[in-house]
Amino acid sequence: MLQPFILALSLLPWIPALLCSTEGELSVLEGQSLTVPCHYEPQYASYVKYWCRGKTKEFCSSLARTDVTRSANTAEEKVGIFDDPVQLVFTVTMSNLREEDSGWYMCGVEIGGVWSADVVTYTNIRVIHGLTVVNSRLSGGEGSSVTVECHYSERFRESEKKWCRSGDWSSCLSTGSEGSYDDTSVAISDDRTRTFTVTLKKLQMRNTGWYWCSAGQQKMPVHVQVTPRPTTTVSVTSPPQSIAYLPPPKPITKESGNNHSHILWSLLVCASVMLLLGLAILARKLWKKHKQDPVLRQLKEIKARHNEYSGDVGDQQSTAVIFLNRDSQDIHMY
């Protein structure tokens, strides 16, 4: 009975580690990097942190420790560790991941001592082959451009990259052996470092729809939404017109009212005098015409009698002399 009790006591320090919950599963494309944050309690700020591969401490292969310089880490080109005691978190970065790097990993705080277990968290990392896009839904205005960024795993580095409209495989555009394609509406560029970009230029409304970003046999859907160009109204602005400055009218006072009355009275008197003068001249002319009318009638009668008399005499010549006395209005003929 004593031996099982001693065995149970020896396992107590490791029970917390065995019962720790995991961070879950993380997936990353082959050839890419991954950063894992590991949080801890304030009382462990000064403790040593580590990152190892495995699910138990006894069988966990150490990859990086905060008490070991980077040059001394066993995998310095693959794993880096950084502790931030202010934020109470240390981060582990694994770069250039390969398929064989898939598995369970442990980030832990080294407590030390016989009766104290380390504080650890488990993470399962899966390095996969395939293709991903940074943003599977893009939107751009009519006439503008949008760029799709597609990431592929290492094994698709030399594969042909394509951009196709969904439902129409005859529309596929490929990079070919040169790793690029360019025309007036689409440009594809493969940097051969696990990323290729597709730029749609001078978007039109008919470009709205689903597309495929493809590398080898892998493909990812991308939706492009083209929004109409905003209608603009042209406002015609006329040049500023010069406005003459008019001084404000002077206030009407009693003195100005008297001046106005005097001017009006003078104008009225002048107009009356002119009217009387005009009437006098007109009356004089009419009177003269009235005095001349009887004299003219007498002259016409005498002329008529003289014509009759001349016709009766025949070849006799006669001469008549008429004297007009204007003052007496008498007419004498000889």
Summary of the structure (lengths in Angstrom):
residues: 334
radius of gyration: 60.9
end to end distance: 198.3
largest distance: 202.7
contacts: 803
relative contact order: 0.10
helix: 29%
strand: 36%
